[in-house]
Every structure is written in structure tokens, then in C-alpha cells.
Amino acid sequence: MLHPHGRLFRVLLGAQSMVSSIAVDMSLPALPAIAVAFSSPADLVQLTISVYLIGYATGQLFSGPFSDRLGRRPVLLAGIAVYTASAFCCAFAPSVEIAIALRLLQGLGGSVGVVVTRAAVRDHFSGSNLAQILSSITAIQAIGPLIAPVIGGILTSEVSWVWIFIVQGCFGGAILLASWRGFGESLGAPDLHAIGPRRLLVNYATFFSDPRCFGYALVGAFAFAGLFAVLSASPFVLIELYGLSSQTYGFFFGASVSGYMLGSFWNRRWLRQGLAGERLLRRGLAVMMAAAAAMLYCAAMRAGGTAGIMLPYFVYAIAMSLVLPNAIAKAMEPVPHMAGTGASLMGATQMASGATAGYLVNYFFNGTGTPMGVGMAAAASAALACYLLIARRG
């Protein structure tokens, strides 16, 4: 088993958290092709993304408490196995409706990665060290959205969108094997009542009644919603409106996600230099608001062409790398006794907000980039408001 303070352990945790970004981002360039293959409207095909996130959010509500009761390792292995099997089945789905159902199941399985990762990190670390480790995991996790759209675009253009799900299944199988051999149990004392209805209600009430937990969870959720508003709508904006090929879209999108890695590097470095996570979070929120305003203007006015879309998104990704790890660390700090449940509530809130933002932006898609820009600006404003009105008071 890997040592929790070693680099390989961080790499493994980052890869476990990466399964859902692979499932979502690799599929994005193929959405128009899937719509053609199944003769389905864009909003129905987009449900393969939103429904995955709904399953991902719902699954976290169960995987966190179950990991508090049964341990991190068995829950992780079972979830990744479900994810892997569902991905292979999606490749051979005979209709878009069955594909949507399978994506729901895949999301349920993929939900365990981020929950168990955050819970295991909280089992081993606290304080500034917790934020640093989460930032390192974020940087590794960013490799997924960095390369996934590129691979998805190449597979869609050169082979078939079917291969996207085969590759997802192969990746899941590799993570399952690596976790079986390298991920040891981190939970010292299982909570025998963690999945009991009464204990669940008590733990949920504990989390949501603490303004630090609830406030910082909302900050992270709305920050992610702004990102996903662009993530979900960008294939139709950039491919259909701006005329990019699916392969070119993959390269453009992959390049912008390098902002995750850059922001995570700065966040980790500044934390090691002694800067407070709270201060870095405030910096991130300020930059996030500026990027969202630029996105709204460029998307509505078609200013700057594709650069007017990609550059604000790049800056927003940098800002989110400052906001999200520090928000997660702040939210989980008060609840070490229920790290799995706390991680599940944060993850579920985050994914539910992303799925809602993605669906709404595509529902109001009117052939322009305006709904996408409005979605990002509204989400960034909500994140700032939650910090000022709830989290900071706590």
C-alpha cells in the first residue's frame, strides 16, 4: 500500500478524482455527433451529461456515509467497478434513452472517487496541510479535463464517438487495479451508526447548521456551477456558432484547462509560504468575478471570436483553483468525526449545482453565447454573495 505522505499516493487520489472529468469532458466534443447518430435534439443529448452529474451528486449522498460505516477502501473499489462496467455498456447503447440511463448508473459509480479521496485526505491531514494536499490533488485531477476533450475530439473525428466510452471503461479498469493494490484503509474507527436514518439526519443538521460548513460548501458549489455553465454550452457555441471542428474544440478546451494546474500550483506555493487560505480564497473570488464579467461581454457581443470565450474561461479556471481547495478545507475542518458525510454533502451540492446550471444554459440556448455568459456571471456573483453573507460570518 502507498504511504499517505508520498507523492504516488497523491497521484492515485488525483486519478481517482479524475474519473468523472474523464466521463464528462471526453464526451463533450461528441455531443453533436451523438445527436446525429440517434436523431435526437440537442437538449435530450445534453442529458447524457446532466444525468451523469445527477447520478454523481446523488451517489455522493450515499458513498460518504457508507465510507464512514464500512471504510474507505471497499466503497471506493465497488464504485469504480460500477463506473467501469457502465462505461463499456454505454458504448453499445441502442438508443439515447438507454444511454442516458446508463450514464446515470455510471455517475453513481463515479461518485465515490471524489468523496473517498477527500475523506481519506481529511483522515490523514488537517489545517494548512489539508488545503495543500487538496490543491495538489486538484492539479493532478486537472490533467483529466486537460486531455479528455482532446482525446474525445480525435476519437469523434477519426474513429467514432463509441470509442469514447470504451476508453472511459479502460481508464476505469486501470484505476480499479491501481486502487486495489495501492489504496489502504484510512478510517481508524468506523461509525457503526453512520448509515442509520437518525445519525444521517443528525450529521446533515450538524453540517448545514454550521455557517462555515454550509457557507463554504455553497461558495464551492456556485463557483463550479459557473464553470459548468461554460463547460456544458461550449460545444454548441464553439462548434455550431463559431464553426470549430470537434477536434479543434478539444485542443482549444484542453489548453484552457491548463489554468486549473497553474492556479493549483500558485495556491499550493502560497500556502507553503504561509499565506492564509482565506486570503487566497478572497483573491480567487475577485478574479472569478472579473473573468465572468469578461465572459458575459464577449459571449453576448461576440467580441474577440473564440479567444473571447477561451481566455475568460482560462482565467476563471485559475481563480477556481484558488477558491475550491480552500473552500473544501474550510468546510471540512469543523467535522473531522464525519469526514465522509461532509465530503459527500459538499460533492453532492457541487455536482447538483453544475448539473442545474448546465441544463438551464442549454435550455435557454438561443443560437448565441449570451445564456452561457449570463450563467457564468450569475454563478460567480452567487459564490461571492455566499462568502460575504454566510461563510465569512461563520
N, C-alpha and C positions, 0 to 999 in steps of 0.2 A: 504494500500500500504506500501511496505517496505521502511525504511529510507535509503537514499543513503550512509550514513556513517556506517550503521550497517553491521554486519557480514553476516546476512541472505541475504542481497542484493547482496553481493559479491558471495555468494554461488549460488544464482539464475543466476547471469550473467555468472558464470563459467559453470553452467549446460546448459544455452542457447548456449554457445560456444561449448559445448561438443557434440551436436547432429551430427556434421559431422565426428568427430573422431569415434563416435559410428557407423555411417554408413559405414565408410571406414575400420576401424581396425577390427570390428567384422566380416566383410566379408572375410578378408584375409585368414584365415585358411581354408575357404570353396572353394577357387578358384579351386584347383584341383578336388574337388568333383563336383562342378558346371560344369566344363569342361566335366567330365564323364557323368553327367546327361543329358547334351544337346548334347553330342558327338561333342564338339567344340574344336578348337585348343586353346592353352594357350593364344596367343596374342589376340584372339577375346574375351575370357572370361575376360582378364585383362581390356578390355574396360569398363566393368561394374564399375571399379574403376576410370579409367582415364576420362570417360564420366561424371561420377558423379562430378569429380573435375572441368571439363569444365563447367558444369551447375552451379556449386558452384561459379566459378570465374566469369562467365557471369552474374549470378544473382546479384552479389555484385555491378556491374556497375549500376544496376537499383535500388536496395534496398537502397543504400546510398543516392542518390539524392531524391528518393521518401520519405525517412525518414526525410530529410531536409524540404520537402514540406508539407507532411501530418502528420508528427510526428513520434516518435519512436515506440510508442505502437501499433497503427493499422498495421503498416508494419510488425512488429515482429509477431503479432498474425496470420496474414494472411499467412506469410511464413511458420511458424511452422505447420499450418493446412495443407498446401500443402505437406510438408515433411512427415507428419504422414500418410496421405491418400496414397501417392505414395509408402511408405514402405509396407503397407498392400497389395497393388496391386502387388508389386514385388514378394511377397511370392507365388502368384498363376500365375505368368507369364508362358505362354505355350511354349515360345521359348526364346533363348538367345537374339535374336534381340529385342523382346518386352521388355525383362528385361533391356537391355541397354537403350531403350527409356524411360522407367520408371525411371531408375536411373538418367537420365538427368533431368527429372522433379523433382525428389527428391533433386538433387543438387541445382536446382533453389530455391526450398523452403528452404533448409537448409542454404542457403547463408545469410539469414537475421540475423541469430543468432550472428555471429561474428561481422558483420557490426554495428548492432544496439547496441551491447554490447560496442564496442569501442567508438561509437559516444556518447552513454549515459555517459560513464566514462569521456569523454572529456567535456561533458556538465557540469559535476559536479566538475572536478578536473583539475589541471594544474601542470606543473613543476615536481618536485621530487615526489609529491603526486600522480601524474598521473602514473609515472613509477611504484610506489609501488603498486597501485591498479591493474594495468595491470599484475604485477608479481603475485599478489595474485590470480587473475583470471586464470593465466596460471597454477598455482599449482593445482587449483580445476579442471580445464579443463583436466589436465594430468591424472586424475582418469579414464577418458574415455579410452584412449589408454592403460592404465594400466590393466583394467579389460576386455575390449571389446574382445581382441584376445583370452583370456582365456575362456570367455563365448562362443565365436564363435567356438573355438576348441571343447569344451564339447558338444555343440549342434550338430556340424557336426559329431562327433564320436558316440554320444549316441542316438541322435534322427534323425534329418535331417537338411540339410542346409536351408530348407524352414523356419524353426523356427527362424533363424537369422533375417529375415526381419519382422517376426511377433513381435519379441522382440523390434526391432527398432521402429515399429509402436506404440507399447505400451509405450516406452520411450518418443517418440514424443508427445503422448497424455498427458502424465503426465507433461511434460514441458509446454505444451499449457495451461493446467489448472492452474499450478503454476504461469505462467506469467500473465494470466488473472486476478488472484487475488492479485499478489504481485508487478507487474511491473507498476509503474506510469509513466506518461509522463514527460520527462526531457527537452524537447525542449522548450525554453522560447518564442522565436519569430520565427515562421515558415517562410521560404523563399518562397514567393509566386511564384517566378520565377525559383525555383531550378531545375525543370524538363524541363524548356524551352531549346530548342536547343542552343540558343545564350549563356544563362547562363551556361549551361553544358560545352560548349567549353571554355568559359572564366575560369571557375573553373578548368577544366582539364589543361588548359595552365598555370594557376597560380601554380598548384601543380607540374607539370613536369618541369617548368622553374626555380623553386627554388631548388638549389642543395642539400639543407638539406632534403626537402621532397622526391625528386627523388632519391638522393643517399642512404638515409637510407631505403627507400622502396626497392631498389634493394638489399641492404645488407640482409634484412629480407627475400626477395624472394629467393635469391640464397642459403641462409642458410637452408631454408625449402626444396628447391629442393634436396640438399644433403641428407637430412633426408628421403625424399620420394623416392629417388633412392634406398635406402635400404628397406624402407617400402614396396615398390611395388614388388621388386625382391626377397625378403627374403623367401616368401612361397615356391617358386620353388627351391631356393638354399638350404634352410634348410630341406624341406620336401623331395624333389626329389633327391638332390645331397648328402645330409648328412643323409638322411633316418629317419628324425624325424617324428613322428605321428602328425596329425593336433592338437591333444590335447596337446602334449608336446610342440609343436611350440607355442601354445597360452600361456603356462606358461613361456617359455623362453622369448618370446617377451614382455609379460606383466611385467616381472621382470626388463627388461632393461628400460622400460619406466618410472620406478621409478626415473631414472635420471632427468626427467623433474621436478619432485617435489623437488628433492634435490637441483637442480640448482636454482629453483624459490625461495626456502627457503633462500639460500645464497644470492641471488640477493636482495630480499626484506630486509634481515637483514643488508647487506652492505649499501643499500640506506638509511636506517634509521640511520645508524652510520655516515652518511654524505659523503660517497664516491660518486663521480660523476658518473652518468650513462654512460658518455662517456668512463670513465676509465674501468668500468665493461664490456662494450661492447668490448673494445680492448682485455681485458683478455679472453673473450669468443671466439673471433676470433682466438687468438693464440692457445687456447686449441682445437678449432674446426679443425684447420689445422693439429695439431698433431694426433688427432683421425682419420681424413680422411686418413692421410698417413699410419697409422697402419692398417686401414681397407683395403686399397689398397694392401698392402703387404700380409696380412693374407688371403684375398679373392683370390688373384692371385696365391699364393703359397700353399694354403690350410694349412696354418700354424695355429696350435692351435685348430683345429677342430671347433666345434660350439662356443667355448669360443673366438676363434679368430675373429668371426663375432660379437658376442653379446657384448663383452667388449668394442671394439671401438665404437659400436653404443651407448652403455650406456654413455660413456664419451662425445660423440658428442651431446647426448640429454642434458647433463648437460651444455655444452657450449652454446647450442641453447637457453637454459633458461636464460642465461646471455645476449645473443645477441638480441633475438626477442623483449622482452618487452621494452628494452631501445631503440631499433631502431624504434619501433612503436611510443613511446613517443616523440622521437626526430623528426620524420617525421610529426607528427600531431601538434606539438607545434606551428608552424607558421600559422596554418589555423583554428583557433577556429570558424570562421564565416561559415565554410563549413565542419564541423566535419564529417557529414555523407558521403559526397562525398569523403573526404580524406580517411576515413576508407574503403570505397568501392574500391578506386583505389589501396590502399595497399593490401587489401584482394584479389582483382582480380589478381594483379601481382603475389602475393604469390601462389595462387592456380594454375594459369596458368603455372608457372614455375614448380610446383610439378607435374602437370599432364604431362607436356612435358618430364620431367626427368624420370618419371615412365614408360611412353610409350617407350622412347628411350632405356632405360636399358633392358626392356623386349624384345624389337625388336631385339636388338643385343645379346640377351641371347644365349650362345653357349654351354650350359651344364656345365659351370664353374661359379665361383663367380667374375671373372675379370671385366665384364661390370658393375656390381654393385659397385665394389671398384673404378673403373675409374669415375663412375657417381658422387659418393660422393666427391672424391678428386677434380674433376673439379668444382663442385658447391662451395665447400669451398674456393677454390682459387679465383673464381669469386666474392664471397662475400667480401673477403679481398681486392681484387683489386677495387671494387666499393667503399669501405670505404676510401681507400687511395687516389683514383683519383677523387672521386666526393663528397662524404659526408663530409669528413674532410675539404675539401676546402671551403665548404659552411659554 
